[in-house]
Amino acid sequence: MRALLACVCLIALCGCVPREITLTRSRLMMGHIPVNLSIRCPAKQKSAAIGAGDGAYALAQKIESEISEYQKDSQVSCLNQRAGKALCPLSQGTLDLLRRAEFYSRATDRAFDLRFASLTPKGASGEIETLESPPRGKLERKDTRIGVGAIGKGWIIDQMVEYLKGQGFPEVLIDAGGHLRAVGGPWKIAIQVPEASPGITTSVVEIHDESWSTSGLYEQGHHILDPRTRKTIDRRGSVTVRAPDLTTADALDTGFFVLGEEKSREYLAKFPGISMIWTDPDGATRTYPAGAATPAAQPVK
């Protein structure tokens, strides 16, 4: 204890202050998920970083209020309530999200699809109409229902990151329940081993300017549906998708988990710059680089 006190006194006498800090905060959002935000910046920008973090969280709440199917006044809820009847006004962001989701749906042959919650099989293939000037949309069939849970977290975090970059903070890490976006770096991260105690992870790695998103059943049970069959998936382990942005990683980790390890390798080549990691309950991992049909290395712990 005395040595520690001496060190602190020395710093005080010298007037030394850290030149760089990492400001980390956490708030419950997106269905009570901890959204952890870290900003790395010069110490003299601490107050500005706190304000920028507040702004990023406020933006996230605004977007969530627009796209969450669990909020009755959201734009997505409007689409569900007016299904087969009338157009709903949309923000440009919601319109863009719906179109991104449709792209990933087609690219995965509907292994990822917003219409998983539809009332009938025909409703699950009903058209999602989107129009510009002004932005608006409609579900063509009355039995179609959509939910953005498999892409919404990634979309919100990407918008938070863009906001923070615009505020002059180019070193940011945001983590929300297995969905992670890193800007700048290096940032140290690891994958939670499926079915293991919290904190038991794969090897720690350093990343720069990329997103990781993980899908599996080990935390929430059988909550993932195959949109094509409308049946729950029963599969152990997890898949982590690495991508430049979290919207892509969030959508594809769900689609790839639905497809399974063997089938998802066939689809990986459709997405340049995307790689995936499959992790077993014993901690073994297999990494498939972008465009690869075979693992990059033997399973390791």
Secondary structure in CASP SS format (residue, H / E / C, confidence):
PFRMAT SS
TARGET T0000
AUTHOR 0000-0000-0000
METHOD secondary structure of the structure
MODEL  1
M C 1.00
R H 1.00
A H 1.00
L H 1.00
L H 1.00
A H 1.00
C H 1.00
V H 1.00
C H 1.00
L H 1.00
I H 1.00
A H 1.00
L H 1.00
C H 1.00
G C 1.00
C C 1.00
V C 1.00
P C 1.00
R C 1.00
E E 1.00
I E 1.00
T E 1.00
L E 1.00
T E 1.00
R E 1.00
S E 1.00
R E 1.00
L E 1.00
M E 1.00
M C 1.00
G C 1.00
H C 1.00
I E 1.00
P E 1.00
V E 1.00
N E 1.00
L E 1.00
S E 1.00
I E 1.00
R E 1.00
C E 1.00
P E 1.00
A H 1.00
K H 1.00
Q H 1.00
K H 1.00
S H 1.00
A H 1.00
A H 1.00
I H 1.00
G H 1.00
A H 1.00
G H 1.00
D H 1.00
G H 1.00
A H 1.00
Y H 1.00
A H 1.00
L H 1.00
A H 1.00
Q H 1.00
K H 1.00
I H 1.00
E H 1.00
S H 1.00
E H 1.00
I H 1.00
S C 1.00
E C 1.00
Y C 1.00
Q C 1.00
K C 1.00
D C 1.00
S C 1.00
Q H 1.00
V H 1.00
S H 1.00
C H 1.00
L H 1.00
N H 1.00
Q H 1.00
R C 1.00
A C 1.00
G C 1.00
K C 1.00
A C 1.00
L C 1.00
C E 1.00
P E 1.00
L C 1.00
S C 1.00
Q H 1.00
G H 1.00
T H 1.00
L H 1.00
D H 1.00
L H 1.00
L H 1.00
R H 1.00
R H 1.00
A H 1.00
E H 1.00
F H 1.00
Y H 1.00
S H 1.00
R H 1.00
A H 1.00
T C 1.00
D C 1.00
R C 1.00
A C 1.00
F C 1.00
D C 1.00
L H 1.00
R H 1.00
F H 1.00
A H 1.00
S C 1.00
L C 1.00
T C 1.00
P C 1.00
K C 1.00
G H 1.00
A H 1.00
S H 1.00
G C 1.00
E C 1.00
I E 1.00
E E 1.00
T E 1.00
L E 1.00
E C 1.00
S C 1.00
P C 1.00
P C 1.00
R E 1.00
G E 1.00
K E 1.00
L E 1.00
E C 1.00
R C 1.00
K C 1.00
D C 1.00
T C 1.00
R C 1.00
I C 1.00
G C 1.00
V C 1.00
G C 1.00
A C 1.00
I C 1.00
G H 1.00
K H 1.00
G H 1.00
W H 1.00
I H 1.00
I H 1.00
D H 1.00
Q H 1.00
M H 1.00
V H 1.00
E H 1.00
Y H 1.00
L H 1.00
K H 1.00
G H 1.00
Q C 1.00
G C 1.00
F C 1.00
P C 1.00
E C 1.00
V E 1.00
L E 1.00
I E 1.00
D E 1.00
A E 1.00
G C 1.00
G C 1.00
H E 1.00
L E 1.00
R E 1.00
A E 1.00
V E 1.00
G C 1.00
G C 1.00
P C 1.00
W E 1.00
K E 1.00
I E 1.00
A C 1.00
I C 1.00
Q E 1.00
V C 1.00
P C 1.00
E C 1.00
A C 1.00
S C 1.00
P C 1.00
G C 1.00
I C 1.00
T E 1.00
T C 1.00
S C 1.00
V C 1.00
V E 1.00
E E 1.00
I E 1.00
H C 1.00
D C 1.00
E E 1.00
S E 1.00
W E 1.00
S E 1.00
T E 1.00
S E 1.00
G E 1.00
L C 1.00
Y C 1.00
E C 1.00
Q C 1.00
G C 1.00
H C 1.00
H C 1.00
I C 1.00
L E 1.00
D E 1.00
P C 1.00
R C 1.00
T C 1.00
R C 1.00
K E 1.00
T E 1.00
I C 1.00
D C 1.00
R C 1.00
R C 1.00
G C 1.00
S E 1.00
V E 1.00
T E 1.00
V E 1.00
R E 1.00
A E 1.00
P C 1.00
D C 1.00
L H 1.00
T H 1.00
T H 1.00
A H 1.00
D H 1.00
A H 1.00
L H 1.00
D H 1.00
T H 1.00
G H 1.00
F H 1.00
F H 1.00
V H 1.00
L H 1.00
G C 1.00
E H 1.00
E H 1.00
K H 1.00
S H 1.00
R H 1.00
E H 1.00
Y H 1.00
L H 1.00
A C 1.00
K C 1.00
F C 1.00
P C 1.00
G C 1.00
I C 1.00
S E 1.00
M E 1.00
I E 1.00
W E 1.00
T E 1.00
D C 1.00
P C 1.00
D C 1.00
G C 1.00
A C 1.00
T E 1.00
R E 1.00
T E 1.00
Y E 1.00
P C 1.00
A C 1.00
G C 1.00
A C 1.00
A C 1.00
T C 1.00
P C 1.00
A C 1.00
A C 1.00
Q C 1.00
P C 1.00
V E 1.00
K C 1.00
END
